[in-house]
Amino acid sequence: MKNVLVTGGAGFIGSHTVDLLLSRGYNVRVLDSLVSPVHLDNIKPDYLSKDVEFVLGDVRDKAVWESALINIDAVFHLAAYQDYLPDFSKFFHVNTVGTANLYEVIVEHNLSIGKIIVASSQAIYGEGKYRCKVHGIQYPYPRSNSQLEMHQWDIVCEHCDNMLELDETDEMHVNPHNSYSMSKYSQEMIGLVLGKRYEIPTVGMRYSIVQGTRQSFRNAYSGVLRIFAMQALSGHNLTAYEDGKQIRDYVNVKDVACANIIALEDKRTDYCSYNVGGGRQVTVNEFGNIMLEAVGNDAIQVISNGEYRFGDTRHIISNTNALRELGWKPKSTIETSVKEYINWAHNHPDFGDYVSSAMINMRELGTVRGSTLK
Ligand SMILES: NC(=O)c1ccc[n+]([C@@H]2O[C@H](COP(=O)([O-])OP(=O)(O)OC[C@H]3O[C@@H](n4cnc5c(N)ncnc54)[C@H](O)[C@@H]3O)[C@@H](O)[C@H]2O)c1
């Protein structure tokens, strides 16, 4: 498998995967629509290697796949729509239909594709796995708006009032609860089910929140690293949703790229799905303090103002034993991710404060709630 197509290869995870593929001697073709707002003015990013063959196109267009797949041996399908906005249908058009197009073209033209790696997400687990001391394992429903309005952030047992204890979520039980996560799970299902039926070895990679350089400044979905960096570097306090005690297992993008290579090269991954998480439980407040330490500004701090993002999970951490059994383990620390991002972002001509305008939009659309601001 020498010739690899990377959809979304101009993006954050895609470009790091591209670099690792090139360093291992693969020929790489990138299919990307350079979508806005991820990419400024639909321009190819400066970090994209000159050694790739670039195809401009949209995965919703079957004809684009037909030309992009010529002479290709393996595919990383990373292009996706990600956002917190309530444009529900777009998630399915881009993510679900885009993936169905890939398999449709392969089967229709009887193409010989040795491996497809589909980017899935930890988001497909919703609230993930918890344990009640009395009633055992539970996979809770999303928290209701009335619960969140009362600032009751934590999840209690559905049978008694005991606070649930967080457990590591393994690959067994999915529980998607928004359009993005449903669409990501549908991508995986298309890949694994149609892949198995038509003997196209496919792997689903369920990334936790990925952090590192090249995260688009304008992509509201990019997460806490981007938001905290923008706030810290412009001298503002870092604002955490809820009480900032939400637990996550952030993973560095270079570790994700290494996991992707294992998915490509190791036959044992065929028709399986894997969690790809950082393995360290960190609260949003702790993440904020790592940022403050990196920036070195004693005048600012991590604060919570009672706002919450409707639909967010309270806590989620992935069990990565299955991937570790194949020899993978995360090597980067969160401190490294933060320092690398700050150094990269600080010197980037496009870096600025995009958080404030995105927050106004998300408040207006009801994605961010609980604000006393107008
Ligand atoms: N970043 C994370 O924390 C994270 C976590 C879990 C899963 N994922 C998944 O990993 C993949 C890559 O995410 P990322 O963070 O690198 O995103 P990104 O936005 O940086 O990159 C996505 C790329 O896809 C391209 N794209 C978007 N729509 C397209 C379309 N219709 N046709 C062709 N190209 C299109 C964009 O131009 C962009 O270059 C996605 O599938 C995402 O759902 C990401």
The ligand as an SDF file (V2000), in Angstrom:
LIG
                    3D

 44 48  0  0  0  0  0  0  0  0999 V2000
   -9.9120   17.5790   16.4780 N   0  0  0  0  0  0  0  0  0  0  0  0
  -10.4880   16.7510   17.3400 C   0  0  0  0  0  0  0  0  0  0  0  0
  -10.3690   16.9470   18.5780 O   0  0  0  0  0  0  0  0  0  0  0  0
  -11.2690   15.5670   16.8580 C   0  0  0  0  0  0  0  0  0  0  0  0
  -11.7920   14.6910   17.8210 C   0  0  0  0  0  0  0  0  0  0  0  0
  -12.5260   13.5910   17.3800 C   0  0  0  0  0  0  0  0  0  0  0  0
  -12.6880   13.3470   16.0300 C   0  0  0  0  0  0  0  0  0  0  0  0
  -12.1730   14.2260   15.1210 N   0  0  0  0  0  0  0  0  0  0  0  0
  -12.3770   13.9160   13.6990 C   0  0  0  0  0  0  0  0  0  0  0  0
  -11.1040   13.9470   13.0650 O   0  0  0  0  0  0  0  0  0  0  0  0
  -11.2370   14.4410   11.7180 C   0  0  0  0  0  0  0  0  0  0  0  0
  -10.2820   15.5930   11.4700 C   0  0  0  0  0  0  0  0  0  0  0  0
  -10.5960   16.6350   12.3920 O   0  0  0  0  0  0  0  0  0  0  0  0
   -9.7090   17.9600   12.4880 P   0  0  0  0  0  0  0  0  0  0  0  0
   -9.7890   18.4220   13.8780 O   0  0  0  0  0  0  0  0  0  0  0  0
   -8.3950   17.7380   11.8550 O   0  0  0  0  0  0  0  0  0  0  0  0
  -10.5810   18.9490   11.6170 O   0  0  0  0  0  0  0  0  0  0  0  0
  -10.1660   20.1600   10.6660 P   0  0  0  0  0  0  0  0  0  0  0  0
  -11.3710   21.0100   10.5420 O   0  0  0  0  0  0  0  0  0  0  0  0
   -8.8890   20.7890   11.1010 O   0  0  0  0  0  0  0  0  0  0  0  0
   -9.8880   19.4290    9.2790 O   0  0  0  0  0  0  0  0  0  0  0  0
  -10.9330   18.9400    8.4960 C   0  0  0  0  0  0  0  0  0  0  0  0
  -10.5600   19.1770    7.0510 C   0  0  0  0  0  0  0  0  0  0  0  0
  -11.6460   18.6620    6.2550 O   0  0  0  0  0  0  0  0  0  0  0  0
  -11.9140   19.5870    5.2150 C   0  0  0  0  0  0  0  0  0  0  0  0
  -13.3220   19.4480    4.8350 N   0  0  0  0  0  0  0  0  0  0  0  0
  -14.4090   19.7960    5.5640 C   0  0  0  0  0  0  0  0  0  0  0  0
  -15.5290   19.5320    4.8800 N   0  0  0  0  0  0  0  0  0  0  0  0
  -15.1420   18.9890    3.7140 C   0  0  0  0  0  0  0  0  0  0  0  0
  -15.8500   18.5040    2.5830 C   0  0  0  0  0  0  0  0  0  0  0  0
  -17.1880   18.5430    2.5390 N   0  0  0  0  0  0  0  0  0  0  0  0
  -15.1450   17.9920    1.5590 N   0  0  0  0  0  0  0  0  0  0  0  0
  -13.7950   17.9470    1.5720 C   0  0  0  0  0  0  0  0  0  0  0  0
  -13.0670   18.4180    2.6240 N   0  0  0  0  0  0  0  0  0  0  0  0
  -13.7360   18.9270    3.6750 C   0  0  0  0  0  0  0  0  0  0  0  0
  -11.6130   20.9460    5.7930 C   0  0  0  0  0  0  0  0  0  0  0  0
  -11.3190   21.8930    4.7790 O   0  0  0  0  0  0  0  0  0  0  0  0
  -10.4070   20.6470    6.6920 C   0  0  0  0  0  0  0  0  0  0  0  0
   -9.1960   20.8750    6.0180 O   0  0  0  0  0  0  0  0  0  0  0  0
  -12.7130   14.7890   11.5520 C   0  0  0  0  0  0  0  0  0  0  0  0
  -13.3650   13.7070   10.9200 O   0  0  0  0  0  0  0  0  0  0  0  0
  -13.2270   14.9340   12.9720 C   0  0  0  0  0  0  0  0  0  0  0  0
  -14.6050   14.6460   13.0550 O   0  0  0  0  0  0  0  0  0  0  0  0
  -11.4710   15.3220   15.5010 C   0  0  0  0  0  0  0  0  0  0  0  0
  1  2  1  0
  2  3  2  0
  2  4  1  0
  4  5  1  0
  4 44  2  0
  5  6  2  0
  6  7  1  0
  7  8  2  0
  8  9  1  0
  8 44  1  0
  9 10  1  0
  9 42  1  0
 10 11  1  0
 11 12  1  0
 11 40  1  0
 12 13  1  0
 13 14  1  0
 14 15  2  0
 14 16  1  0
 14 17  1  0
 17 18  1  0
 18 19  2  0
 18 20  1  0
 18 21  1  0
 21 22  1  0
 22 23  1  0
 23 24  1  0
 23 38  1  0
 24 25  1  0
 25 26  1  0
 25 36  1  0
 26 27  1  0
 26 35  1  0
 27 28  2  0
 28 29  1  0
 29 30  1  0
 29 35  2  0
 30 31  1  0
 30 32  2  0
 32 33  1  0
 33 34  2  0
 34 35  1  0
 36 37  1  0
 36 38  1  0
 38 39  1  0
 40 41  1  0
 40 42  1  0
 42 43  1  0
M  CHG  2   8   1  16  -1
M  END
$$$$
